[in-house]
Amino acid sequence: MENKKHGFGSSIGFILAAAGSAVGLGNLWAFPYKVSANGGAAFVLVYILCVIVIGSIAMISEIFIGKRAQANAVSSYKKANKNLGFLGLIAVLVPTIIICYYSVLGGWTLRFTVNSFQSIASANNAVSFGSFSSNVYEPVFFTLVFMVMASIIIMAGIKDGVEKSSKVLMPTLFIILVFIAIFCLFLGDGVKDGLVYYLKPNFAELGFSGVVAAMGQAFFSLSIGMGTLVAYGSYTGKEIKIGNATFMICLFDTLVAFIAGLAIFSAIGALQPESLKSAQGVGLIYVIIPQIFEKMGSVGQIVSFLFFAMVVIAALTSVISILEVSVQFITQKFRKNRKKVTLVMSLICFIISIPVAWSVGGAFDGKITIFGYDLLTFLDEISNTVLMPLGAIGACLTVGWFIEKKPSANPFKTLKSLQEEGIGLGKFGKIFAVMVKYITPLLMVFVEVMGVRGKFIEFGAKGLDYLPIVITALIIIAIMIALYFIFFKNKETGDNSVEEQLEK
Ligand code: PHE
């Protein structure tokens, strides 16, 4: 390891941390209902394809960009190509936007864990969720506690914070998941109906919008298209095999999502089949699932605790990876103490998350909105639909075309120079080179365009309701480009050695 003290101590440490970033609410909550809504096994098939042809290629690119530079996202992109540093700046900003709503959901989950024993006894969870989420103080309090947990880990640094916690939390998560899945699969007759509802292949239902949804889900779930993998990648050294690591992370992420769906839909099918059709969105894990645990009697209290603790772990290991991106950049660029930077960044994100919590929870009669959207949807759309795919396209194009001094149209020439820089990949190198240069970016551009087009249709009769989201995203990009060329391009932006120097 080049950064012994501050980098990951082992390959497995990196893999678990990156898997921790990947496995999150996207897997345990969004994936299951997206599958059931978009043609069951047909969606799973397309999803796996997206992970292989698009996700894994972007993931390798991002880890490589970070690894070769051993620096924060801005410096990493800058080192790849001086004119592309703005991609790093966007990659620092987007995760920061995501924290502001992800931690609200993390807070909700935390509250359900804490209240597993109490709220289940209190008759109707649907009511209890509504009164909790629309409360002015409670969701804010739990968001704060969740942010504090994430900050403590990030303050401790990569090796002593991120790596150590991932090594304990990820295996714990997996054990709980398998336990819950087995438990749910044996709940009785209705399990079969639940599974049929979850997985029955239906290509007509999938449609093109399902394909776009699968790709969006793959981006979000694998944490690609922003700085998290660049940041984590920068803390790895020569011993890491990027190809193998990517394979493990993608496999683990997909497996967890799939198993979570098995568990959730078995339970709904067995205990509350009438809810199968409405098992969507926020209602799925915050209303229907608690109702089901309630039906299990006293066992349900324990299962509920385990289930929500598992979701908290998943959300926490994701949020730390998101927080790390900005903490790493600011620490290195401004040469400030990591703990102080973490504190300031968390505080800023927490303050922004307060109106988000009120808005999405329906406090103040649901009056806090922006362009007619609740703040969570607004931030989520900007980051997920528009900025994340653009970030992933940027990462692939950077590796495919702009890292070399003299880019050539021949992918095998590019591969040679990538291999000289240590990308590894063995016999898959050739496939990767062709994919990253041509196929993956083209596919991504196509799906991105179709995705945004689909949103225009979905979101408003006049098709214009989505415009504010696209315009806001474009303004963000423009500002980041301007900031980069004015303030960062020709100035020192630091690298991973800065933290070590600061300690001396
Ligand atoms: N991958 C995480 C999930 O599935 C979310 C995430 C997105 C984390 C982007 C980091 C970066 O929930």
Residues whose N, C-alpha, C, O or C-beta is under 5 A from the ligand:
A	BS01	LIG	S21 A22 V23 G24 L25 G26 N27 F220 S221 L222 S223 T228 S318 S321 I322
